[in-house]
Amino acid sequence: MIDCVSIDNCHLFSGNPIREQHRLRYRSIIERQGWNVPTVDEMEYDQYDNPAAQYLVWRDRDGQARGTSRLCSTDRPYMLKEIFPHLVSKINVPQSSAIWEGSRFCIDPSLPPQMRQRIMQEIILGYLEFSLDKGITAIIGVMFPVYWRNIFVKNGWDVSWIGEPCVSEEGHKIIAGWLPVSESILNAVREKTGIYEPVLSYGHSAPILRAA
C-alpha cells in the first residue's frame, strides 16, 4: 500500500512517514545523485515541503520509506513555475487547483529490480487514484526523458511535452511533461501493471475514547 500523507492526516499513520520520505530522498538525491539542495539530519527538503504538500510513501514492515513522491497544487507556488519556467514553452504555465505537480519521485536503489518496479507501479497508480479522488485533471513535472519513458510511458500512461528539453545545472537533459488524468488511463495502467486493487491508504482513525 501507498501512504497518502500530509500534515493534516500524518497522525493517522503509524511511525512517521513524512520523516521517512525525507530520509529516502536524502539517500537518493544527495548521496546517490549529488544534488545541491538543503538537508538537515540526513533529510532532504526544499521550500515546497510545506503544509500544502501531499506525499505518497511506500514503507516496508519496519516503517522505512522505500518509495516516495510529492504532489503540490499549481494554484500556489510550485517548483516548475518558480525554478524551471523556461521549460514550459508550449502552454501557459499552469495555475489551477485541477492541475498538480509531481516531484521528488524516488525509489530505494538498494532494492531488487522486481521490487523497485512494483513500488514504482504502485506510486503511479497512487498518482491516478489521488487525482481522481481530488478532481485533478492533469499532473505536470520535470524529469529526465528516460525517466518519463521508463516510469510512466512503459506502464501505460503517455506523457505530452510542454516545452523543449534543456540541460540542468548538473549536466543532465531534462524536460517538462503533462500527464492527463482519467478513469480510462487508470484502467490502462492497471491492465499494463496487473495491479487491480486500490493502492492508496489515507490512514486509520484512532479509536475514540469515551468517558465511562
C-alpha positions as a Python dict, from the first residue, in 0.01 Angstrom:
ca = {
    (1, 'M'): (0, 0, 0),
    (2, 'I'): (92, 365, -51),
    (3, 'D'): (50, 603, 240),
    (4, 'C'): (-110, 925, 115),
    (5, 'V'): (3, 1155, 391),
    (6, 'S'): (8, 1526, 466),
    (7, 'I'): (36, 1749, 769),
    (8, 'D'): (-341, 1709, 812),
    (9, 'N'): (-350, 1331, 844),
    (10, 'C'): (2, 1226, 948),
    (11, 'H'): (-130, 1141, 1296),
    (12, 'L'): (-343, 865, 1141),
    (13, 'F'): (-36, 663, 1038),
    (14, 'S'): (200, 455, 1246),
    (15, 'G'): (554, 586, 1275),
    (16, 'N'): (648, 900, 1083),
    (17, 'P'): (604, 857, 705),
    (18, 'I'): (682, 1222, 629),
    (19, 'R'): (1019, 1200, 806),
    (20, 'E'): (1092, 868, 637),
    (21, 'Q'): (1030, 1003, 287),
    (22, 'H'): (1270, 1292, 360),
    (23, 'R'): (1532, 1034, 460),
    (24, 'L'): (1478, 832, 143),
    (25, 'R'): (1512, 1149, -61),
    (26, 'Y'): (1843, 1221, 114),
    (27, 'R'): (1977, 877, 20),
    (28, 'S'): (1851, 905, -338),
    (29, 'I'): (1906, 1272, -419),
    (30, 'I'): (2202, 1376, -204),
    (31, 'E'): (2409, 1060, -158),
    (32, 'R'): (2340, 897, -495),
    (33, 'Q'): (2280, 1189, -733),
    (34, 'G'): (2472, 1467, -562),
    (35, 'W'): (2209, 1741, -592),
    (36, 'N'): (2284, 2078, -434),
    (37, 'V'): (1969, 2115, -224),
    (38, 'P'): (1907, 2173, 150),
    (39, 'T'): (1947, 1896, 407),
    (40, 'V'): (1914, 1855, 782),
    (41, 'D'): (1985, 1543, 992),
    (42, 'E'): (2015, 1327, 678),
    (43, 'M'): (1682, 1451, 541),
    (44, 'E'): (1646, 1631, 206),
    (45, 'Y'): (1391, 1911, 174),
    (46, 'D'): (1312, 2229, -16),
    (47, 'Q'): (1071, 2523, 1),
    (48, 'Y'): (786, 2318, -146),
    (49, 'D'): (778, 2086, 154),
    (50, 'N'): (509, 2295, 319),
    (51, 'P'): (165, 2236, 478),
    (52, 'A'): (2, 2215, 133),
    (53, 'A'): (221, 1926, 13),
    (54, 'Q'): (87, 1573, -18),
    (55, 'Y'): (323, 1274, -7),
    (56, 'L'): (287, 925, -148),
    (57, 'V'): (505, 695, 62),
    (58, 'W'): (566, 320, 25),
    (59, 'R'): (705, 181, 352),
    (60, 'D'): (835, -161, 447),
    (61, 'R'): (736, -355, 759),
    (62, 'D'): (990, -163, 966),
    (63, 'G'): (833, 169, 864),
    (64, 'Q'): (1124, 270, 640),
    (65, 'A'): (1032, 451, 319),
    (66, 'R'): (1134, 259, 8),
    (67, 'G'): (950, 472, -245),
    (68, 'T'): (802, 822, -246),
    (69, 'S'): (678, 1115, -449),
    (70, 'R'): (546, 1461, -364),
    (71, 'L'): (235, 1629, -504),
    (72, 'C'): (164, 2004, -495),
    (73, 'S'): (-122, 2205, -641),
    (74, 'T'): (-29, 2459, -908),
    (75, 'D'): (-264, 2721, -763),
    (76, 'R'): (16, 2811, -520),
    (77, 'P'): (396, 2840, -559),
    (78, 'Y'): (550, 2525, -710),
    (79, 'M'): (884, 2414, -850),
    (80, 'L'): (820, 2414, -1225),
    (81, 'K'): (671, 2763, -1213),
    (82, 'E'): (935, 2924, -991),
    (83, 'I'): (1257, 2739, -1076),
    (84, 'F'): (1205, 2592, -1425),
    (85, 'P'): (956, 2825, -1604),
    (86, 'H'): (1185, 2825, -1909),
    (87, 'L'): (1096, 2456, -1957),
    (88, 'V'): (729, 2544, -2021),
    (89, 'S'): (710, 2697, -2368),
    (90, 'K'): (420, 2517, -2540),
    (91, 'I'): (146, 2617, -2294),
    (92, 'N'): (91, 2885, -2034),
    (93, 'V'): (250, 2793, -1702),
    (94, 'P'): (-37, 2614, -1520),
    (95, 'Q'): (-202, 2775, -1220),
    (96, 'S'): (-507, 2571, -1120),
    (97, 'S'): (-634, 2356, -835),
    (98, 'A'): (-718, 2096, -1100),
    (99, 'I'): (-354, 2064, -1213),
    (100, 'W'): (-90, 1938, -971),
    (101, 'E'): (286, 1899, -988),
    (102, 'G'): (455, 1569, -913),
    (103, 'S'): (814, 1583, -792),
    (104, 'R'): (1078, 1405, -582),
    (105, 'F'): (996, 1063, -730),
    (106, 'C'): (1239, 828, -553),
    (107, 'I'): (1273, 452, -523),
    (108, 'D'): (1530, 293, -291),
    (109, 'P'): (1815, 188, -526),
    (110, 'S'): (1927, -90, -290),
    (111, 'L'): (1613, -297, -354),
    (112, 'P'): (1597, -585, -605),
    (113, 'P'): (1477, -473, -952),
    (114, 'Q'): (1146, -658, -929),
    (115, 'M'): (1056, -488, -601),
    (116, 'R'): (1164, -149, -733),
    (117, 'Q'): (935, -197, -1030),
    (118, 'R'): (640, -295, -811),
    (119, 'I'): (685, 10, -586),
    (120, 'M'): (717, 238, -890),
    (121, 'Q'): (397, 99, -1039),
    (122, 'E'): (207, 141, -712),
    (123, 'I'): (318, 506, -685),
    (124, 'I'): (199, 566, -1043),
    (125, 'L'): (-138, 416, -955),
    (126, 'G'): (-133, 628, -640),
    (127, 'Y'): (-96, 940, -858),
    (128, 'L'): (-407, 839, -1051),
    (129, 'E'): (-617, 732, -753),
    (130, 'F'): (-533, 1050, -563),
    (131, 'S'): (-603, 1267, -866),
    (132, 'L'): (-940, 1110, -936),
    (133, 'D'): (-1034, 1140, -567),
    (134, 'K'): (-948, 1512, -569),
    (135, 'G'): (-1085, 1614, -910),
    (136, 'I'): (-738, 1667, -1056),
    (137, 'T'): (-730, 1658, -1438),
    (138, 'A'): (-353, 1654, -1502),
    (139, 'I'): (-17, 1615, -1333),
    (140, 'I'): (288, 1803, -1457),
    (141, 'G'): (654, 1781, -1370),
    (142, 'V'): (1014, 1785, -1486),
    (143, 'M'): (1228, 1472, -1530),
    (144, 'F'): (1498, 1316, -1741),
    (145, 'P'): (1334, 1200, -2068),
    (146, 'V'): (1436, 840, -1993),
    (147, 'Y'): (1259, 860, -1655),
    (148, 'W'): (937, 978, -1820),
    (149, 'R'): (955, 680, -2056),
    (150, 'N'): (1057, 414, -1803),
    (151, 'I'): (829, 525, -1521),
    (152, 'F'): (513, 638, -1697),
    (153, 'V'): (502, 553, -2068),
    (154, 'K'): (612, 191, -2024),
    (155, 'N'): (338, 148, -1765),
    (156, 'G'): (58, 270, -1988),
    (157, 'W'): (48, 644, -1912),
    (158, 'D'): (151, 859, -2208),
    (159, 'V'): (317, 1195, -2148),
    (160, 'S'): (294, 1511, -2359),
    (161, 'W'): (588, 1750, -2367),
    (162, 'I'): (502, 2108, -2264),
    (163, 'G'): (839, 2254, -2358),
    (164, 'E'): (1174, 2179, -2514),
    (165, 'P'): (1450, 1975, -2347),
    (166, 'C'): (1714, 2163, -2153),
    (167, 'V'): (2035, 2077, -1967),
    (168, 'S'): (2023, 2102, -1588),
    (169, 'E'): (2299, 2258, -1379),
    (170, 'E'): (2417, 1902, -1306),
    (171, 'G'): (2462, 1846, -1681),
    (172, 'H'): (2159, 1619, -1740),
    (173, 'K'): (1893, 1656, -2009),
    (174, 'I'): (1555, 1741, -1852),
    (175, 'I'): (1213, 1810, -1997),
    (176, 'A'): (872, 1916, -1864),
    (177, 'G'): (579, 1683, -1920),
    (178, 'W'): (200, 1671, -1887),
    (179, 'L'): (17, 1359, -1768),
    (180, 'P'): (-361, 1369, -1828),
    (181, 'V'): (-581, 1203, -1566),
    (182, 'S'): (-891, 996, -1638),
    (183, 'E'): (-1062, 672, -1541),
    (184, 'S'): (-961, 522, -1876),
    (185, 'I'): (-594, 597, -1808),
    (186, 'L'): (-624, 440, -1462),
    (187, 'N'): (-770, 129, -1624),
    (188, 'A'): (-493, 125, -1887),
    (189, 'V'): (-223, 142, -1619),
    (190, 'R'): (-395, -134, -1422),
    (191, 'E'): (-401, -351, -1735),
    (192, 'K'): (-35, -281, -1804),
    (193, 'T'): (86, -340, -1448),
    (194, 'G'): (-154, -618, -1349),
    (195, 'I'): (-235, -431, -1025),
    (196, 'Y'): (-612, -404, -996),
    (197, 'E'): (-665, -347, -625),
    (198, 'P'): (-664, 9, -480),
    (199, 'V'): (-318, 109, -357),
    (200, 'L'): (-380, 425, -151),
    (201, 'S'): (-422, 446, 224),
    (202, 'Y'): (-529, 772, 387),
    (203, 'G'): (-456, 638, 735),
    (204, 'H'): (-671, 488, 1006),
    (205, 'S'): (-854, 688, 1267),
    (206, 'A'): (-752, 622, 1624),
    (207, 'P'): (-1025, 470, 1844),
    (208, 'I'): (-1245, 723, 2016),
    (209, 'L'): (-1213, 709, 2394),
    (210, 'R'): (-1540, 776, 2570),
    (211, 'A'): (-1591, 862, 2933),
    (212, 'A'): (-1746, 585, 3142),
}
